[in-house]
Amino acid sequence: MSSVLDRAVHKGFRVLDRIHGQIDDRSVEVLVDEELEKHFKNKMETILYVGIRYDYAKKNWGLSYEHYQFYDTLLNMDYSLIYFDYDRIKQRFGVTKLSQMLREAVYLYHPDVLFYFHFHDWVEHYVWKEISDELPTKTVVMLADDQWRYDETKPVWKLFNLIVTADSKGFEKRRKEGFANVFLTQFGCNHFLYKNLNLARTHDVSFVGRCYGERKNFVDAIKRHGINISTFGLGWGNGRGSHKQI
C-alpha cells in the first residue's frame, strides 16, 4: 500500500513539474542567461557550482551552510563562477526544466569544473552522465552525511568523475568496491567570511546547527561539566542566530 502511495505522490509531483515548466514560456537558453548568477573573471578557470541557496531548501529558514561555505568561498577565489542554485530553480521551474537548464549551462559556458554539493536527487541522471562521460567538463560531487546516506546517494555519486567525502568508512568502502575516483577530505571554514574582527567575546562556547540526533545529549553533557554553551539553530531555545549574534 505504501509503495502504491509513494508512486502516486511521485507521479503527482511530476505532473506539477510539467505545469511549472509550461507556465514560464521562455526558452531554456534564455532561462540560463537570465536566471543564473555569473561572475566571470578574464582568462580564469570557470567553475559551475551547483548547490542549494536556502537552508534545507527553505527560504524562510535563511541562507544555507553551503551558500556561505562553498559559494562564497569560490566567489572570493581566483575563478570565474557560475551559481546554479538548484533549490530555487526547482521551486520555480520544476525538475524537468531544472535538468534542461543545467545541461544547457554546461554547453553554453563550457565550465572547466562542475562542483556539486549533493542535497536531494533532483537532477535527471542522464544529465550527470552526459556531462561526465561526453563533455570536457570535469564533474565533482561533494557528499554530506555520507555515513548514513551511502546507499541512498549511490545512484547519483557513481555518475561523477570525482567523488569527495568526509567519511573515512565511505571512502574505504568505495575503494573496495572498485571506485578509484574518490577523495577523502574534511570540512573547513570560509576564511573570507569568518575571521577575527577583534570584537568583545559574548559567548564562552557556542554551537551552531539544528537540534537533532545526539546533539542535545552532547550539549547537555557539556553543560553538566559547568561549561556555559550557547546554542543556535532550529530546535534550540535561541533559534537561528544571525552572524552578529554568533
Phi and psi in degrees as a GROMACS rama.xvg file:
@    title "Ramachandran Plot"
@    xaxis  label "Phi"
@    yaxis  label "Psi"
@TYPE xy
-62.9855  -42.4715  SER-2
-65.2066  -36.9343  SER-3
-63.777  -43.3437  VAL-4
-64.133  -41.8777  LEU-5
-60.3633  -42.6202  ASP-6
-66.3741  -37.4297  ARG-7
-65.8934  -42.0715  ALA-8
-64.4199  -44.1887  VAL-9
-60.0181  -43.8312  HIS-10
-63.221  -39.0235  LYS-11
-61.8857  -41.9998  GLY-12
-64.8745  -36.4956  PHE-13
-63.871  -40.2607  ARG-14
-62.9541  -43.7861  VAL-15
-61.8325  -37.9599  LEU-16
-60.2425  -43.8268  ASP-17
-64.2888  -36.9361  ARG-18
-64.7318  -43.4729  ILE-19
-55.9212  -46.8051  HIS-20
-65.2247  -28.5711  GLY-21
-82.67  -24.1611  GLN-22
-64.359  -42.854  ILE-23
-96.6966  112.046  ASP-24
-93.3105  11.6788  ASP-25
-66.1779  145.776  ARG-26
-68.2431  161.242  SER-27
-60.8881  -42.2159  VAL-28
-66.9492  -31.5532  GLU-29
-70.1083  -40.4993  VAL-30
-60.2287  -43.4538  LEU-31
-62.887  -42.7471  VAL-32
-65.9906  -39.7677  ASP-33
-93.9239  -26.8653  GLU-34
-95.9014  -25.7401  GLU-35
-86.5672  142.186  LEU-36
-86.5859  123.134  GLU-37
-126.113  134.65  LYS-38
-131.267  90.6189  HIS-39
-93.4492  133.181  PHE-40
-118.963  135.012  LYS-41
-56.2162  122.438  ASN-42
63.9153  16.5426  LYS-43
-92.669  149.899  MET-44
-59.7143  146.263  GLU-45
-106.954  131.069  THR-46
-112.894  127.823  ILE-47
-95.6019  108.115  LEU-48
-96.6431  122.858  TYR-49
-112.881  113.664  VAL-50
-164.133  172.256  GLY-51
-85.4809  140.843  ILE-52
-84.7268  -37.4687  ARG-53
-105.665  150.158  TYR-54
-59.407  117.77  ASP-55
52.6095  30.6063  TYR-56
64.8393  21.5878  ALA-57
-114.883  111.569  LYS-58
-59.9949  -36.4099  LYS-59
-73.4725  -8.16952  ASN-60
-89.1073  -9.60408  TRP-61
103.525  -172.849  GLY-62
-78.4515  152.439  LEU-63
-83.6733  162.438  SER-64
-55.7618  -44.699  TYR-65
-61.472  -38.3683  GLU-66
-62.0357  -44.4491  HIS-67
-74.5326  -40.5759  TYR-68
-87.5109  -31.9713  GLN-69
-107.322  -56.8345  PHE-70
-57.629  -51.8467  TYR-71
-65.5163  -35.1349  ASP-72
-65.7112  -49.6162  THR-73
-61.3635  -36.4312  LEU-74
-61.8145  -33.3026  LEU-75
-92.761  0.809333  ASN-76
-95.8327  175.504  MET-77
-85.8109  61.3604  ASP-78
-135.175  153.032  TYR-79
-79.0498  140.994  SER-80
-131.479  134.138  LEU-81
-117.517  126.035  ILE-82
-101.525  112.894  TYR-83
-107.465  84.8689  PHE-84
-79.5554  89.1049  ASP-85
-75.0321  -13.2183  TYR-86
-72.4563  -44.9834  ASP-87
-64.1623  -42.3336  ARG-88
-65.7519  -41.3418  ILE-89
-61.4267  -44.0488  LYS-90
-62.9333  -32.4249  GLN-91
-85.094  -37.1019  ARG-92
-123.965  -10.4662  PHE-93
87.0361  168.042  GLY-94
-65.3536  -42.4325  VAL-95
-62.2035  -49.423  THR-96
-72.5842  -32.1346  LYS-97
-54.1944  -49.0658  LEU-98
-64.6934  -40.6338  SER-99
-63.566  -39.322  GLN-100
-66.9302  -40.8141  MET-101
-64.5117  -44.8594  LEU-102
-60.1471  -44.2923  ARG-103
-65.0632  -37.4591  GLU-104
-61.9274  -39.0415  ALA-105
-68.2123  -42.9509  VAL-106
-68.1555  -30.5011  TYR-107
-81.4584  -41.6359  LEU-108
-106.95  -9.20277  TYR-109
48.9011  55.846  HIS-110
-64.3104  147.05  PRO-111
-70.0255  -37.95  ASP-112
-135.152  138.249  VAL-113
-107.667  116.435  LEU-114
-110.142  118.506  PHE-115
-119.547  120.792  TYR-116
-95.8044  111.067  PHE-117
-73.5694  132.713  HIS-118
-122.783  -71.6574  PHE-119
-125.22  154.447  HIS-120
-81.8576  77.6428  ASP-121
-104.968  -17.8249  TRP-122
-90.4477  131.746  VAL-123
-58.442  134.844  GLU-124
-64.3123  -28.8656  HIS-125
-62.6537  -27.4812  TYR-126
-69.9952  -48.4748  VAL-127
-58.2871  -44.4896  TRP-128
-65.1658  -42.8228  LYS-129
-63.321  -45.4736  GLU-130
-64.2051  -44.6453  ILE-131
-69.1938  -38.0077  SER-132
-96.1406  -26.3982  ASP-133
-116.473  -15.191  GLU-134
-114.343  157.187  LEU-135
-72.1757  -14.2937  PRO-136
-62.4024  129.938  THR-137
-87.5449  129.231  LYS-138
-103.267  134.237  THR-139
-129.043  130.1  VAL-140
-115.339  129.485  VAL-141
-103.807  127.64  MET-142
-109.466  131.769  LEU-143
-108.019  154.556  ALA-144
54.5358  36.7235  ASP-145
-66.3274  -22.5439  ASP-146
-65.8167  -23.0701  GLN-147
-126.152  1.37609  TRP-148
-116.036  12.6968  ARG-149
-52.4991  -58.1559  TYR-150
-69.6323  -37.4594  ASP-151
-60.3964  -40.0641  GLU-152
-94.8732  -4.13108  THR-153
-56.3171  -40.7603  LYS-154
-57.9894  -22.8265  PRO-155
-91.0526  -55.8866  VAL-156
-66.8814  -22.996  TRP-157
-70.6548  -8.99447  LYS-158
-91.4172  -0.0364922  LEU-159
-103.684  154.406  PHE-160
-69.0417  -34.6297  ASN-161
-136.979  132.054  LEU-162
-109.33  124.91  ILE-163
-115.712  127.896  VAL-164
-138.045  154.547  THR-165
-104.166  4.30906  ALA-166
-101.933  114.085  ASP-167
-65.3297  -35.0156  SER-168
-67.8189  -40.9102  LYS-169
-63.9928  -37.0866  GLY-170
-61.2414  -49.9468  PHE-171
-66.2101  -38.1531  GLU-172
-62.3213  -41.98  LYS-173
-65.0239  -41.5736  ARG-174
-61.9627  -39.7798  ARG-175
-67.4636  -30.2383  LYS-176
-83.3319  0.0606046  GLU-177
98.1929  7.31844  GLY-178
-87.1392  102.243  PHE-179
-84.5247  -15.268  ALA-180
-90.9715  50.0542  ASN-181
-125.412  140.029  VAL-182
-127.115  128.857  PHE-183
-95.11  128.628  LEU-184
-141.465  -166.53  THR-185
-146.929  152.87  GLN-186
-68.3168  142.636  PHE-187
-117.712  -149.409  GLY-188
-139.776  140.469  CYS-189
-74.3813  96.8935  ASN-190
-74.2192  -12.3424  HIS-191
-71.8827  -29.5063  PHE-192
-100.92  -45.4599  LEU-193
-98.6198  102.578  TYR-194
-143.252  166.825  LYS-195
-74.2747  115.535  ASN-196
-98.8891  7.11454  LEU-197
56.8284  39.9839  ASN-198
-96.2432  160.703  LEU-199
-65.4193  139.369  ALA-200
-75.4433  132.476  ARG-201
-114.619  -10.4508  THR-202
-130.427  138.687  HIS-203
-69.6322  -50.4557  ASP-204
-141.129  142.009  VAL-205
-131.575  148.247  SER-206
-126.703  131.015  PHE-207
-119.561  119.829  VAL-208
157.66  162.824  GLY-209
-64.4248  152.97  ARG-210
-91.6026  100.252  CYS-211
-159.334  167.935  TYR-212
61.7048  -134.572  GLY-213
-88.4712  2.28138  GLU-214
-62.257  -41.9787  ARG-215
-63.2369  -39.0276  LYS-216
-62.9259  -40.7416  ASN-217
-63.9808  -45.2167  PHE-218
-63.5599  -43.2135  VAL-219
-62.1691  -38.3291  ASP-220
-64.6476  -40.4042  ALA-221
-62.474  -42.6096  ILE-222
-64.9491  -36.7063  LYS-223
-64.2828  -23.6581  ARG-224
-87.8415  12.0274  HIS-225
80.9019  15.522  GLY-226
-95.2519  128.393  ILE-227
-84.0373  100.676  ASN-228
-110.598  132.734  ILE-229
-101.185  133.198  SER-230
-116.605  138.223  THR-231
-133.198  137.53  PHE-232
138.863  168.223  GLY-233
-61.1862  130.961  LEU-234
101.586  -17.2198  GLY-235
-92.6088  161.235  TRP-236
-61.4463  -34.0413  GLY-237
-76.7645  -17.7789  ASN-238
70.9582  -167.59  GLY-239
-70.6901  132.582  ARG-240
-99.2363  147.3  GLY-241
-78.2591  167.187  SER-242
-61.5771  -35.4914  HIS-243
-66.4171  -40.1474  LYS-244
-66.6241  -38.3233  GLN-245
